[in-house]
Amino acid sequence: MIKNTLKVFKILAFIILTWFLGHSIFIVYDGLSDNGTKADLAVILGNKVNEDGTLSK
């Protein structure tokens, strides 16, 4: 019983680790292969939007 639980845990840990490494590699590759085109918008964290839709100073 304990051996089966340990085997399932090892398989699950391997799947999660493989998933994590695959996504990490994709994120790094995607970040390094930026084509540098102009963006349609920008996000400014901490800036307030007034009620009329304009940004605060």
CORTA-V295452 format. One record per backbone hydrogen bond with DSSP energy under -0.5 kcal/mol. CO is the residue of the C=O (numbers start at 1). NH is the residue of the N-H. If there is no record, write none. Layout:
co=CO nh=NH
co=CO nh=NH
//
This chain:
co=1 nh=5
co=2 nh=6
co=3 nh=7
co=4 nh=8
co=5 nh=9
co=6 nh=10
co=7 nh=11
co=8 nh=12
co=9 nh=13
co=10 nh=14
co=11 nh=15
co=12 nh=16
co=13 nh=17
co=14 nh=18
co=15 nh=19
co=16 nh=20
co=17 nh=21
co=18 nh=22
co=19 nh=23
co=20 nh=24
co=21 nh=25
co=22 nh=26
co=23 nh=27
co=24 nh=28
co=25 nh=29
co=26 nh=30
co=27 nh=31
co=28 nh=32
co=29 nh=33
co=31 nh=34
co=42 nh=44
co=43 nh=45
co=44 nh=47
co=48 nh=50
co=48 nh=56
co=50 nh=53
co=54 nh=50
//
